[in-house]
Amino acid sequence: MADWGPVVIAVVLFVLLTPGLLFQLPGRNRVVEFGNLQTSGISILVHTIIFFGLITIFLIAIGVHITTG
């Protein structure tokens, strides 16, 4: 049996937290910009920290598992 929980959670969070796709924190002109499809170094750092926090909560604290087979 394979545990696909970490893979699915990581892919979904990676897509949702891509800087500039849905939102960018911090934005170029405002604190939060939505759908601008641009990014910056500080934005990548902030989104990386958010990703790490959420992946830690979902995989370690909650323990999401999706088993197949």
Distance bins in CASP14 RR format, pairs under 12 A and 6 or more apart:
PFRMAT RR
TARGET T0000
AUTHOR 0000-0000-0000
RMODE 2
METHOD distances of the structure
MODEL  1
1 65 0 0 0 0 1 0 0 0 0 0 0
1 66 0 0 0 0 0 1 0 0 0 0 0
1 67 1 0 1 0 0 0 0 0 0 0 0
1 68 1 0 0 1 0 0 0 0 0 0 0
1 69 1 0 1 0 0 0 0 0 0 0 0
2 8 0 0 0 0 0 1 0 0 0 0 0
2 65 0 0 0 0 0 1 0 0 0 0 0
2 66 0 0 0 0 1 0 0 0 0 0 0
2 67 1 0 0 1 0 0 0 0 0 0 0
2 68 1 0 1 0 0 0 0 0 0 0 0
2 69 1 0 0 1 0 0 0 0 0 0 0
3 9 0 0 0 0 0 1 0 0 0 0 0
3 59 0 0 0 0 0 1 0 0 0 0 0
3 63 0 0 0 0 0 1 0 0 0 0 0
3 64 0 0 0 0 1 0 0 0 0 0 0
3 65 1 0 1 0 0 0 0 0 0 0 0
3 66 1 0 0 1 0 0 0 0 0 0 0
3 67 1 0 1 0 0 0 0 0 0 0 0
3 68 0 0 0 0 1 0 0 0 0 0 0
3 69 0 0 0 0 0 1 0 0 0 0 0
4 10 0 0 0 0 0 1 0 0 0 0 0
4 11 0 0 0 0 1 0 0 0 0 0 0
4 12 0 0 0 0 0 1 0 0 0 0 0
4 64 0 0 0 0 1 0 0 0 0 0 0
4 65 0 0 0 0 1 0 0 0 0 0 0
4 66 1 0 1 0 0 0 0 0 0 0 0
4 67 1 0 0 1 0 0 0 0 0 0 0
4 68 1 0 0 1 0 0 0 0 0 0 0
4 69 0 0 0 0 0 1 0 0 0 0 0
5 11 0 0 0 0 1 0 0 0 0 0 0
5 12 0 0 0 0 1 0 0 0 0 0 0
5 13 0 0 0 0 0 1 0 0 0 0 0
5 55 0 0 0 0 0 1 0 0 0 0 0
5 58 0 0 0 0 1 0 0 0 0 0 0
5 59 1 0 0 1 0 0 0 0 0 0 0
5 62 0 0 0 0 0 1 0 0 0 0 0
5 63 0 0 0 0 1 0 0 0 0 0 0
5 64 1 0 1 0 0 0 0 0 0 0 0
5 65 1 0 1 0 0 0 0 0 0 0 0
5 66 1 0 1 0 0 0 0 0 0 0 0
5 67 0 0 0 0 1 0 0 0 0 0 0
5 68 0 0 0 0 1 0 0 0 0 0 0
6 12 0 0 0 0 0 1 0 0 0 0 0
6 13 0 0 0 0 0 1 0 0 0 0 0
6 14 0 0 0 0 0 1 0 0 0 0 0
6 55 0 0 0 0 1 0 0 0 0 0 0
6 56 0 0 0 0 0 1 0 0 0 0 0
6 58 0 0 0 0 1 0 0 0 0 0 0
6 59 1 0 1 0 0 0 0 0 0 0 0
6 60 0 0 0 0 0 1 0 0 0 0 0
6 62 0 0 0 0 0 1 0 0 0 0 0
6 63 0 0 0 0 1 0 0 0 0 0 0
6 64 1 0 0 1 0 0 0 0 0 0 0
6 65 0 0 0 0 1 0 0 0 0 0 0
6 66 0 0 0 0 1 0 0 0 0 0 0
6 67 0 0 0 0 0 1 0 0 0 0 0
7 13 0 0 0 0 0 1 0 0 0 0 0
7 14 0 0 0 0 0 1 0 0 0 0 0
7 55 0 0 0 0 0 1 0 0 0 0 0
7 58 0 0 0 0 0 1 0 0 0 0 0
7 59 0 0 0 0 0 1 0 0 0 0 0
7 64 0 0 0 0 0 1 0 0 0 0 0
7 65 0 0 0 0 0 1 0 0 0 0 0
7 66 0 0 0 0 1 0 0 0 0 0 0
7 67 0 0 0 0 0 1 0 0 0 0 0
7 68 0 0 0 0 0 1 0 0 0 0 0
8 14 0 0 0 0 0 1 0 0 0 0 0
8 15 0 0 0 0 0 1 0 0 0 0 0
8 55 0 0 0 0 0 1 0 0 0 0 0
8 58 0 0 0 0 1 0 0 0 0 0 0
8 59 0 0 0 0 0 1 0 0 0 0 0
8 64 0 0 0 0 1 0 0 0 0 0 0
8 65 0 0 0 0 0 1 0 0 0 0 0
8 66 1 0 1 0 0 0 0 0 0 0 0
8 67 0 0 0 0 0 1 0 0 0 0 0
8 68 0 0 0 0 0 1 0 0 0 0 0
9 15 0 0 0 0 0 1 0 0 0 0 0
9 16 0 0 0 0 0 1 0 0 0 0 0
9 17 0 0 0 0 0 1 0 0 0 0 0
9 51 0 0 0 0 0 1 0 0 0 0 0
9 53 0 0 0 0 0 1 0 0 0 0 0
9 54 0 0 0 0 1 0 0 0 0 0 0
9 55 1 0 0 1 0 0 0 0 0 0 0
9 56 0 0 0 0 0 1 0 0 0 0 0
9 57 0 0 0 0 1 0 0 0 0 0 0
9 58 1 0 1 0 0 0 0 0 0 0 0
9 59 1 0 0 1 0 0 0 0 0 0 0
9 60 0 0 0 0 0 1 0 0 0 0 0
9 62 0 0 0 0 1 0 0 0 0 0 0
9 63 0 0 0 0 1 0 0 0 0 0 0
9 64 1 0 1 0 0 0 0 0 0 0 0
9 65 0 0 0 0 0 1 0 0 0 0 0
9 66 0 0 0 0 1 0 0 0 0 0 0
10 16 0 0 0 0 0 1 0 0 0 0 0
10 17 0 0 0 0 0 1 0 0 0 0 0
10 51 0 0 0 0 1 0 0 0 0 0 0
10 52 0 0 0 0 0 1 0 0 0 0 0
10 54 0 0 0 0 1 0 0 0 0 0 0
10 55 1 0 0 1 0 0 0 0 0 0 0
10 56 0 0 0 0 0 1 0 0 0 0 0
10 58 0 0 0 0 1 0 0 0 0 0 0
10 59 0 0 0 0 1 0 0 0 0 0 0
10 64 0 0 0 0 0 1 0 0 0 0 0
10 66 0 0 0 0 0 1 0 0 0 0 0
11 17 0 0 0 0 0 1 0 0 0 0 0
11 18 0 0 0 0 0 1 0 0 0 0 0
11 51 0 0 0 0 0 1 0 0 0 0 0
11 55 0 0 0 0 0 1 0 0 0 0 0
11 66 0 0 0 0 0 1 0 0 0 0 0
12 18 0 0 0 0 0 1 0 0 0 0 0
12 51 0 0 0 0 0 1 0 0 0 0 0
12 54 0 0 0 0 1 0 0 0 0 0 0
12 55 0 0 0 0 0 1 0 0 0 0 0
12 58 0 0 0 0 1 0 0 0 0 0 0
12 64 0 0 0 0 0 1 0 0 0 0 0
12 66 0 0 0 0 0 1 0 0 0 0 0
13 22 0 0 0 0 0 1 0 0 0 0 0
13 47 0 0 0 0 1 0 0 0 0 0 0
13 48 0 0 0 0 0 1 0 0 0 0 0
13 50 0 0 0 0 1 0 0 0 0 0 0
13 51 1 0 1 0 0 0 0 0 0 0 0
13 52 0 0 0 0 1 0 0 0 0 0 0
13 53 0 0 0 0 1 0 0 0 0 0 0
13 54 1 0 1 0 0 0 0 0 0 0 0
13 55 1 0 0 1 0 0 0 0 0 0 0
13 56 0 0 0 0 0 1 0 0 0 0 0
13 57 0 0 0 0 0 1 0 0 0 0 0
13 58 1 0 0 1 0 0 0 0 0 0 0
13 59 0 0 0 0 0 1 0 0 0 0 0
13 64 0 0 0 0 0 1 0 0 0 0 0
14 21 0 0 0 0 0 1 0 0 0 0 0
14 47 0 0 0 0 1 0 0 0 0 0 0
14 48 0 0 0 0 0 1 0 0 0 0 0
14 50 0 0 0 0 0 1 0 0 0 0 0
14 51 1 0 0 1 0 0 0 0 0 0 0
14 52 0 0 0 0 0 1 0 0 0 0 0
14 54 0 0 0 0 0 1 0 0 0 0 0
14 55 0 0 0 0 1 0 0 0 0 0 0
15 21 1 0 0 1 0 0 0 0 0 0 0
15 22 0 0 0 0 1 0 0 0 0 0 0
15 47 0 0 0 0 0 1 0 0 0 0 0
15 51 0 0 0 0 0 1 0 0 0 0 0
16 22 1 0 0 1 0 0 0 0 0 0 0
16 23 0 0 0 0 1 0 0 0 0 0 0
16 47 0 0 0 0 1 0 0 0 0 0 0
16 50 0 0 0 0 1 0 0 0 0 0 0
16 51 0 0 0 0 1 0 0 0 0 0 0
16 54 0 0 0 0 1 0 0 0 0 0 0
16 55 0 0 0 0 0 1 0 0 0 0 0
17 23 0 0 0 0 1 0 0 0 0 0 0
17 24 0 0 0 0 0 1 0 0 0 0 0
17 25 0 0 0 0 1 0 0 0 0 0 0
17 39 0 0 0 0 0 1 0 0 0 0 0
17 43 0 0 0 0 0 1 0 0 0 0 0
17 44 0 0 0 0 0 1 0 0 0 0 0
17 46 0 0 0 0 1 0 0 0 0 0 0
17 47 1 0 1 0 0 0 0 0 0 0 0
17 48 0 0 0 0 1 0 0 0 0 0 0
17 49 0 0 0 0 0 1 0 0 0 0 0
17 50 1 0 1 0 0 0 0 0 0 0 0
17 51 1 0 1 0 0 0 0 0 0 0 0
17 52 0 0 0 0 0 1 0 0 0 0 0
17 53 0 0 0 0 0 1 0 0 0 0 0
17 54 1 0 0 1 0 0 0 0 0 0 0
17 55 0 0 0 0 1 0 0 0 0 0 0
18 24 0 0 0 0 1 0 0 0 0 0 0
18 25 0 0 0 0 0 1 0 0 0 0 0
18 35 0 0 0 0 0 1 0 0 0 0 0
18 36 0 0 0 0 0 1 0 0 0 0 0
18 37 0 0 0 0 1 0 0 0 0 0 0
18 38 0 0 0 0 0 1 0 0 0 0 0
18 39 0 0 0 0 1 0 0 0 0 0 0
18 43 0 0 0 0 0 1 0 0 0 0 0
18 44 0 0 0 0 1 0 0 0 0 0 0
18 47 1 0 0 1 0 0 0 0 0 0 0
18 48 0 0 0 0 0 1 0 0 0 0 0
18 50 0 0 0 0 0 1 0 0 0 0 0
18 51 0 0 0 0 1 0 0 0 0 0 0
19 25 1 0 0 1 0 0 0 0 0 0 0
19 26 0 0 0 0 1 0 0 0 0 0 0
19 27 0 0 0 0 1 0 0 0 0 0 0
19 28 0 0 0 0 0 1 0 0 0 0 0
19 32 0 0 0 0 0 1 0 0 0 0 0
19 33 0 0 0 0 1 0 0 0 0 0 0
19 34 0 0 0 0 0 1 0 0 0 0 0
19 35 0 0 0 0 0 1 0 0 0 0 0
19 36 0 0 0 0 1 0 0 0 0 0 0
19 37 0 0 0 0 1 0 0 0 0 0 0
19 38 0 0 0 0 1 0 0 0 0 0 0
19 39 1 0 1 0 0 0 0 0 0 0 0
19 40 1 0 0 1 0 0 0 0 0 0 0
19 41 0 0 0 0 1 0 0 0 0 0 0
19 42 0 0 0 0 1 0 0 0 0 0 0
19 43 1 0 1 0 0 0 0 0 0 0 0
19 44 1 0 1 0 0 0 0 0 0 0 0
19 45 0 0 0 0 1 0 0 0 0 0 0
19 46 1 0 0 1 0 0 0 0 0 0 0
19 47 1 0 1 0 0 0 0 0 0 0 0
19 48 0 0 0 0 1 0 0 0 0 0 0
19 49 0 0 0 0 0 1 0 0 0 0 0
19 50 0 0 0 0 1 0 0 0 0 0 0
19 51 0 0 0 0 0 1 0 0 0 0 0
20 26 0 0 0 0 0 1 0 0 0 0 0
20 27 0 0 0 0 1 0 0 0 0 0 0
20 28 0 0 0 0 0 1 0 0 0 0 0
20 32 0 0 0 0 0 1 0 0 0 0 0
20 33 1 0 0 1 0 0 0 0 0 0 0
20 34 0 0 0 0 1 0 0 0 0 0 0
20 35 1 0 1 0 0 0 0 0 0 0 0
20 36 1 0 1 0 0 0 0 0 0 0 0
20 37 1 0 1 0 0 0 0 0 0 0 0
20 38 1 0 0 1 0 0 0 0 0 0 0
20 39 1 0 1 0 0 0 0 0 0 0 0
20 40 0 0 0 0 1 0 0 0 0 0 0
20 41 0 0 0 0 0 1 0 0 0 0 0
20 43 1 0 0 1 0 0 0 0 0 0 0
20 44 0 0 0 0 0 1 0 0 0 0 0
20 46 0 0 0 0 0 1 0 0 0 0 0
20 47 0 0 0 0 1 0 0 0 0 0 0
21 33 0 0 0 0 0 1 0 0 0 0 0
21 34 0 0 0 0 1 0 0 0 0 0 0
21 35 1 0 0 1 0 0 0 0 0 0 0
21 36 0 0 0 0 1 0 0 0 0 0 0
21 37 1 0 0 1 0 0 0 0 0 0 0
21 38 0 0 0 0 0 1 0 0 0 0 0
21 39 0 0 0 0 1 0 0 0 0 0 0
21 43 0 0 0 0 0 1 0 0 0 0 0
21 47 0 0 0 0 1 0 0 0 0 0 0
22 32 0 0 0 0 0 1 0 0 0 0 0
22 33 0 0 0 0 0 1 0 0 0 0 0
22 34 1 0 0 1 0 0 0 0 0 0 0
22 35 1 0 0 1 0 0 0 0 0 0 0
22 36 0 0 0 0 0 1 0 0 0 0 0
22 37 0 0 0 0 0 1 0 0 0 0 0
22 47 0 0 0 0 0 1 0 0 0 0 0
23 30 0 0 0 0 0 1 0 0 0 0 0
23 31 0 0 0 0 0 1 0 0 0 0 0
23 32 1 0 1 0 0 0 0 0 0 0 0
23 33 1 0 0 1 0 0 0 0 0 0 0
23 34 1 0 1 0 0 0 0 0 0 0 0
23 35 1 0 0 1 0 0 0 0 0 0 0
23 36 0 0 0 0 1 0 0 0 0 0 0
23 37 0 0 0 0 0 1 0 0 0 0 0
23 38 0 0 0 0 0 1 0 0 0 0 0
23 39 0 0 0 0 0 1 0 0 0 0 0
23 43 0 0 0 0 1 0 0 0 0 0 0
23 46 0 0 0 0 0 1 0 0 0 0 0
23 47 0 0 0 0 1 0 0 0 0 0 0
23 50 0 0 0 0 0 1 0 0 0 0 0
24 30 0 0 0 0 1 0 0 0 0 0 0
24 31 0 0 0 0 1 0 0 0 0 0 0
24 32 1 0 0 1 0 0 0 0 0 0 0
24 33 1 0 1 0 0 0 0 0 0 0 0
24 34 1 0 0 1 0 0 0 0 0 0 0
24 35 1 0 0 1 0 0 0 0 0 0 0
24 36 1 0 1 0 0 0 0 0 0 0 0
24 37 0 0 0 0 1 0 0 0 0 0 0
24 38 1 0 0 1 0 0 0 0 0 0 0
24 39 1 0 0 1 0 0 0 0 0 0 0
24 40 1 0 0 1 0 0 0 0 0 0 0
24 41 0 0 0 0 0 1 0 0 0 0 0
24 42 0 0 0 0 0 1 0 0 0 0 0
24 43 1 0 1 0 0 0 0 0 0 0 0
24 44 0 0 0 0 1 0 0 0 0 0 0
24 46 0 0 0 0 1 0 0 0 0 0 0
24 47 0 0 0 0 1 0 0 0 0 0 0
24 50 0 0 0 0 0 1 0 0 0 0 0
25 31 1 0 0 1 0 0 0 0 0 0 0
25 32 1 0 1 0 0 0 0 0 0 0 0
25 33 0 0 0 0 1 0 0 0 0 0 0
25 34 0 0 0 0 0 1 0 0 0 0 0
25 35 0 0 0 0 0 1 0 0 0 0 0
25 36 0 0 0 0 0 1 0 0 0 0 0
25 39 0 0 0 0 0 1 0 0 0 0 0
25 40 0 0 0 0 0 1 0 0 0 0 0
25 41 0 0 0 0 0 1 0 0 0 0 0
25 42 0 0 0 0 1 0 0 0 0 0 0
25 43 1 0 0 1 0 0 0 0 0 0 0
25 44 0 0 0 0 0 1 0 0 0 0 0
25 45 0 0 0 0 0 1 0 0 0 0 0
25 46 1 0 1 0 0 0 0 0 0 0 0
25 47 1 0 0 1 0 0 0 0 0 0 0
25 48 0 0 0 0 0 1 0 0 0 0 0
25 49 0 0 0 0 0 1 0 0 0 0 0
25 50 1 0 0 1 0 0 0 0 0 0 0
25 51 0 0 0 0 0 1 0 0 0 0 0
26 32 1 0 0 1 0 0 0 0 0 0 0
26 33 0 0 0 0 1 0 0 0 0 0 0
26 36 0 0 0 0 0 1 0 0 0 0 0
26 38 0 0 0 0 0 1 0 0 0 0 0
26 39 0 0 0 0 0 1 0 0 0 0 0
26 40 1 0 0 1 0 0 0 0 0 0 0
26 41 0 0 0 0 0 1 0 0 0 0 0
26 42 1 0 0 1 0 0 0 0 0 0 0
26 43 1 0 0 1 0 0 0 0 0 0 0
26 44 0 0 0 0 0 1 0 0 0 0 0
26 45 0 0 0 0 0 1 0 0 0 0 0
26 46 1 0 0 1 0 0 0 0 0 0 0
26 47 0 0 0 0 0 1 0 0 0 0 0
27 33 1 0 1 0 0 0 0 0 0 0 0
27 34 0 0 0 0 1 0 0 0 0 0 0
27 35 0 0 0 0 0 1 0 0 0 0 0
27 36 1 0 0 1 0 0 0 0 0 0 0
27 38 0 0 0 0 1 0 0 0 0 0 0
27 39 0 0 0 0 1 0 0 0 0 0 0
27 40 1 0 0 1 0 0 0 0 0 0 0
27 41 0 0 0 0 0 1 0 0 0 0 0
27 42 0 0 0 0 1 0 0 0 0 0 0
27 43 1 0 0 1 0 0 0 0 0 0 0
27 44 0 0 0 0 0 1 0 0 0 0 0
27 46 0 0 0 0 1 0 0 0 0 0 0
27 47 0 0 0 0 0 1 0 0 0 0 0
28 35 0 0 0 0 0 1 0 0 0 0 0
28 36 1 0 0 1 0 0 0 0 0 0 0
28 37 0 0 0 0 0 1 0 0 0 0 0
28 38 1 0 0 1 0 0 0 0 0 0 0
28 39 0 0 0 0 1 0 0 0 0 0 0
28 40 1 0 0 1 0 0 0 0 0 0 0
28 41 0 0 0 0 0 1 0 0 0 0 0
28 42 0 0 0 0 0 1 0 0 0 0 0
28 43 0 0 0 0 1 0 0 0 0 0 0
29 36 0 0 0 0 1 0 0 0 0 0 0
29 38 0 0 0 0 0 1 0 0 0 0 0
29 40 0 0 0 0 0 1 0 0 0 0 0
30 36 0 0 0 0 1 0 0 0 0 0 0
31 42 0 0 0 0 0 1 0 0 0 0 0
31 43 0 0 0 0 0 1 0 0 0 0 0
31 46 0 0 0 0 0 1 0 0 0 0 0
32 43 0 0 0 0 0 1 0 0 0 0 0
32 46 0 0 0 0 0 1 0 0 0 0 0
32 47 0 0 0 0 0 1 0 0 0 0 0
33 39 0 0 0 0 0 1 0 0 0 0 0
33 40 0 0 0 0 0 1 0 0 0 0 0
33 43 0 0 0 0 1 0 0 0 0 0 0
36 43 0 0 0 0 0 1 0 0 0 0 0
37 43 0 0 0 0 0 1 0 0 0 0 0
38 44 0 0 0 0 0 1 0 0 0 0 0
39 45 0 0 0 0 0 1 0 0 0 0 0
39 46 0 0 0 0 0 1 0 0 0 0 0
39 47 0 0 0 0 1 0 0 0 0 0 0
39 48 0 0 0 0 0 1 0 0 0 0 0
40 46 0 0 0 0 1 0 0 0 0 0 0
40 47 0 0 0 0 0 1 0 0 0 0 0
41 47 0 0 0 0 1 0 0 0 0 0 0
41 48 0 0 0 0 1 0 0 0 0 0 0
42 48 0 0 0 0 0 1 0 0 0 0 0
42 49 0 0 0 0 0 1 0 0 0 0 0
43 49 0 0 0 0 0 1 0 0 0 0 0
43 50 0 0 0 0 0 1 0 0 0 0 0
44 50 0 0 0 0 0 1 0 0 0 0 0
44 51 0 0 0 0 0 1 0 0 0 0 0
45 51 0 0 0 0 0 1 0 0 0 0 0
45 52 0 0 0 0 0 1 0 0 0 0 0
46 52 0 0 0 0 0 1 0 0 0 0 0
46 53 0 0 0 0 0 1 0 0 0 0 0
47 53 0 0 0 0 0 1 0 0 0 0 0
47 54 0 0 0 0 0 1 0 0 0 0 0
48 54 0 0 0 0 0 1 0 0 0 0 0
48 55 0 0 0 0 0 1 0 0 0 0 0
49 55 0 0 0 0 0 1 0 0 0 0 0
49 56 0 0 0 0 0 1 0 0 0 0 0
50 56 0 0 0 0 0 1 0 0 0 0 0
50 57 0 0 0 0 0 1 0 0 0 0 0
51 57 0 0 0 0 0 1 0 0 0 0 0
51 58 0 0 0 0 0 1 0 0 0 0 0
51 59 0 0 0 0 0 1 0 0 0 0 0
52 58 0 0 0 0 0 1 0 0 0 0 0
52 59 0 0 0 0 0 1 0 0 0 0 0
52 60 0 0 0 0 0 1 0 0 0 0 0
53 59 0 0 0 0 1 0 0 0 0 0 0
53 60 0 0 0 0 1 0 0 0 0 0 0
53 61 0 0 0 0 1 0 0 0 0 0 0
54 60 0 0 0 0 0 1 0 0 0 0 0
54 61 0 0 0 0 0 1 0 0 0 0 0
54 62 0 0 0 0 0 1 0 0 0 0 0
54 64 0 0 0 0 0 1 0 0 0 0 0
55 61 0 0 0 0 0 1 0 0 0 0 0
55 62 0 0 0 0 0 1 0 0 0 0 0
55 63 0 0 0 0 0 1 0 0 0 0 0
55 64 0 0 0 0 0 1 0 0 0 0 0
56 62 0 0 0 0 1 0 0 0 0 0 0
56 63 0 0 0 0 0 1 0 0 0 0 0
56 64 0 0 0 0 0 1 0 0 0 0 0
57 63 0 0 0 0 1 0 0 0 0 0 0
57 64 0 0 0 0 1 0 0 0 0 0 0
58 64 1 0 1 0 0 0 0 0 0 0 0
58 65 0 0 0 0 0 1 0 0 0 0 0
58 66 0 0 0 0 0 1 0 0 0 0 0
59 65 0 0 0 0 1 0 0 0 0 0 0
59 66 0 0 0 0 0 1 0 0 0 0 0
END
